[in-house]
Amino acid sequence: MLAPVEQDLFVVLLQRLRRLRQKRELTQEAFAEKAQVSYKYYQAIEGGRKRDLRLSTLAKLAAAHGISLSELLDFPRPVMTARVADKATQYRFKKNGPKPK
């Protein structure tokens, strides 16, 4: 099971992959061939069943879309920071207790 922040990032990544593929009007099979990954493997990725993706696989997917790996993984700040900030606040509160008034 993924942590909440990881889950959010994973969902954003899957949506981005699907949107990029559909924008190019490619089927999953055609895109998998272009990315040099098996159709079943790509189908599992886009379907959310393959969660532990190697960096090399992400690089192949980005290259097949004609973008850099950093562009593929450039997540919007609210997705990354909202829960992280909340967790940090919770941790500080547990560690230090409530602030005196």
N, C-alpha and C positions, 0 to 999 in steps of 0.2 A: 504494500500500500504506500502510495506517495504522500509526503507531507502536504499540507494545504497549499503552501507557496509553490512547491514543485508541481502539484496537480494543476494549478492555475497556469503556470508556464507551459506545461505539457499540452493543455487544451489550446492555448494560444498558438503553439507550434503546429499542432494538428490542423487547426483552422487555417493557418497561413499556408501550409503545404497543400491543402485541398483547394483553397482559393487560387493559389498560383497555378496549380494544374488545370483547374477549370477555366481560368483566364486564357490559357493557351489552347483550350478546347481539346485536351488530351484525355484519353481514357486512362484508368489506373494502369492497365497493361502497357499502353504505349509509353506512358511516362516511366514506368519501371524499366522498360527496355532502354530508353534514353539515358536513365540514371545508372544503368548497368547493375541493377539489383533484380532479384526474381520477382515476378508478378505477385506471388503469394506473400512474399516478405513485405513488399510495399503495401499490399492490401491490408496486412496486419498492422503496419505502421499507421496508415491513415485511419484505420478502424479503431485505433487506440489499444490494440491487443499486444503490441510490441513496444514496451516502454523503455527498455534499456538500450538506447541507440548509441552506437560507437561514433566517435568524432569523424572517423573516416566515412561512415555511412552518411552522416549529415553533410559532409563536404561533397559527396557524390550528388546528393539531392540538390544542394545549392547550385553546384556547377550545372546540373541538368536544367535548372531554371534560369541559368545565365546570371546568377547573382553570387556575391561572395558569402562565405560562411558567416561572417559578421553581420551581413544584412539579413540573413535567414534568422539569426539568433538575436536580432535587435528588438527586444521586447519593450512595449510601452512602460514607462515608469510606474504608473498606478498599479499595474499588475504585480510588478516586482516589489514595490515599496510599501504598499498599504498594509499587507499582512506582516511583513518583516518589521515595520515600525511598531505594529501592535504587539508582536511577540517580544520585541526589545523592551517595550514599556512594561509588559507583564513580567518579564524577567527582572527588570530593575525594581519593580514593586515588591516582588517576592524576596529579592536579595536584600534590599535596603529598608523595606517596610514603608508605610506611608510617610510622606514628608511632614515635619512638624509645621504648625501654622504660626 
